Amino acid sequence: MEIIQLNVGGFDNNFTYIVIGENNECILIDPAGSKQVIDSYLNEHSLTPVLQLITHAHPDHIENISYYSEEKKIPLKVFSDFQKQSEFVVCGIKIKVIFTPGHTFDSVCFLIANNLFTGDILFVQGVGTTAYGGDEEELARTLQKMFELDQKIIVWPGHNYGGSKATLGHALANSHIKPSEAMLAQIKKKVVEYEKQFK
């Protein structure tokens, strides 16, 4: 298994992940931002995506799922699928879904070996805002639950906030870091501009 982290731009320093399994088959996690960056890597390395996974349904994490589902015919698993089956194997890769509400009600993390794909629930520095469909109390409970996991697990976040990856222990130690009021205002403005693209 190999993990490829692509900086795809998108809303704000978004990451898309390609997890490569057997026979050059792979999984796409949060296919967002630049389709050209994703497709270029897939084509250059002769990879065949067999599944799309999303950590939550905010627009900046799902903007390319229709393209990959409809044009590329790549199946998609979403929150309702995970509720029915939280562990599965794809192209030889064992995936465990961990339900992590807080940033949104449908936030999940994917545990693959000693790697945790956290979306916006946990970054290298800080956590995702609860201002867009989240809940602060749920977020606090989720972070507390994450202390029960192996703290040496590698966190692969949904955005490059404070770094591209870290141990879970390091990320949790920084989870108290909150964006400034100026940064929150900037995010709010970007959300408005970004959502216009989807109307």
N, C-alpha and C positions, 0 to 999 in steps of 0.2 A: 504494500500500500504506500502511496505517495500523496502528499498534500501540496497543492499548488495554490498560492494566495495571489489573486490578481487585484491590483489597484485599478478599479474600473471607473473612478470618478463619481458620477452620479450626483446624488443630493449633496453629499459632503464626505469626501474621502471614503467612499464605500469600498468594501471588499466583497468579491465573489470568490468562492472556493471551488476548485476542481479536486475531487478525491479519486485517485486512480486505483482501480482494483485489478482483477484478472483480465487477461486477454485485451488489454488496452481499452477496456470499458471503464466508465467513470460516472461519478455523481456530481451534479451541480448543486451547490448550496447558495441560496440567495442570488440567483442570476440577475444582476442589476447593472445600472450604469451603461457602459459602452459595450454593445453587442459585438462590435468589431474587435475589441480587445479579447473577449471571450472566444469568439469564433476563430480568430487568428491563432490563439494558442491551441485550440482543439485541432485545427487543420494541420498546423505545423508539426504536431506530435502524433498525428493519426489516431486521435482519441474518439471513442464513440460514447457519448452520454446516453445512459439508460434510465436515469431518474433525475427529477428536480425535487429539491427539498427547500422549504422556506421556514425561517425561524419565527416570523410573524408577518402579518398582512399589511404593514405600512407600505405606501406606494413606492418608496425608494428601495424596497427589498423585493418587490414583485413585478416591477415594471417590464421585465422581459419574459415573464412566464408564458404569456400568450404566444409570443414569437416562438419560443422553444416547444410549446405544446402543439401549436397549430401548424407552423411551417416546418419544424424539425421533427414533429411527432414524438417528442420525449415525454413520457408519463410524468405526472406531478402528484406528490403527496402533500396534503395540507392538514391543518389542525384536526378536522373531523376524522381524517384517516388515522392520525396518531392516537386519537381517543379509542379507536377500535383495535389498533395494533401498535404497541409502543416499542417493540423490538422486532427487527427484521434483518435479513441478509440480502445484499445486492452486490453482484459481481465479486463475491467472496468477501465483502466488507460487512462486518456485523455493526449494526447501528442501534443504539439505545436512545430513545426519546425521553428527555427529562422535562417535565412540565414546570415552567418558571414564570408564572404570571407576575405582573408588576408594571413593566414598561407598557405592555398591552395585556389584555386578558388571554390572548392566544399565543403569548411568547413561549417558545420552547428552545431547549438546547439539544444538540446532537452529540452524544458521547460515542466516539469511534476510537477504540483502543485507549490510549492515554491522552486523547485530544478532545477538547470540548469547544464546539462551535456555538458561540453565545449570542449571536445576533446583537441586539441592542440592550440586553439585560445586564451585560457587564463588559466594560472596555478595559484596556490596560490601565487607564486612568478614568475612574468615574463610571456612572451608569446612565442608561437612557432616561430621558425625561418622562414623567408620567402625565404630561400636559395633553397628550393626544391619545386618550383612551386607556390610560393607565391608572394605577392606584398605589399610593405611597405605602400603605400598610401591607399590601400584598407584596410589593417590592422588598420591603424589609424582611418579611417572612421567607421569601425566596432566597435572599442573600444569606440569611441565617442557615437555611437548609443546605446551601452550597458549601458551608464550612464542614459538612459531614462527608464530603467527597475528598479523595486524595488531593492534598494541596500541591502536589507536584505535577498534576495534570496540566497540560498546556492549553491555555485559552487562546482561541482564534476569534477575535471580535468582528462585529459587523462594520465598524468604522475604525479608521486610524486616529484614535484619540489617545495620545500618550504613548503610542507605539503599536507595532504590528502583531505582537504576541507576547505572552508572559506566562509564568506559572499561575495557577489558580490562587495560590497563597498571596502572590504579589498583587494580583488584580484585586482580590478581596480587601487587601490592606489599603488599597487606593480607592475603594468603592465609595468612600465618604466624600470624595472630591466632587463638588458641584460646579456647574458652569456659572459664570458671573451673570449679573442682570443684563449687561451689554450683550453677552453671548446668547442668552435666552431670547433677547429681542431680535438678534440677528437670525437665530434659528426660526423664530416665528415668521419673520419676513420671508425667509427662504421657503418655508412650508407653504405659504400663500402662493408664492411664485411657482413652486413645484407642482402644487395641486392643479393649477390652471392648465398644465400640460395634459392632465388626465380627464378634463371635462369636455 
